[in-house]
């Protein structure tokens, strides 16, 4: 993350977003190293020492996830120019956040684990997808909602959000400050159009922009 350190606000946001991985990693690693100290204590329970030694496995897990988050963040930041990163870094302190999502003039930034920046210029379609898990196919036991941001380059980014419309409405409001030609919401058949007739989807986004421009009196 050496390059990211040049952008103070982005680096601080990255560190904050990986805190849920770093803290358990260091705790489990410390417990593992304390195992060796227990051998110097007379009559220390061997079973407890063994359990403490086993903490190396969750330490490895969290450490690996931390490493993956760093690699993914670095990879996703590559398409951005230094000038764009400077703008994002400058705008971050003034950005509102909803469900760990922020919107700048250059990118939407997800901060669940690491940073997931979505180039503003590529965004074409934003909608929510809801998946309901059912016990024996009948009784609902959980509901997962994903905010999907689909790009003109056919790349899609999914962000887990709460089961309400707050994050979607926040995203719609913030994105419309920078782009009027974005399609919001989902209707049957739109995914097929996006996958197989993306130019048709782009044309529809232009129609949306023209309609919004008229509504704004422009």
Beta strands, then each sheet from edge to edge (+ up, - down):
strand 1: 97-98
strand 2: 101-103
strand 3: 107-110
strand 4: 116-119
strand 5: 123-135
strand 6: 139-151
strand 7: 156-161
strand 8: 183-184
sheet 1: 1+ 2- 3+ 4-
sheet 2: 7+ 6- 5+ 8+
end
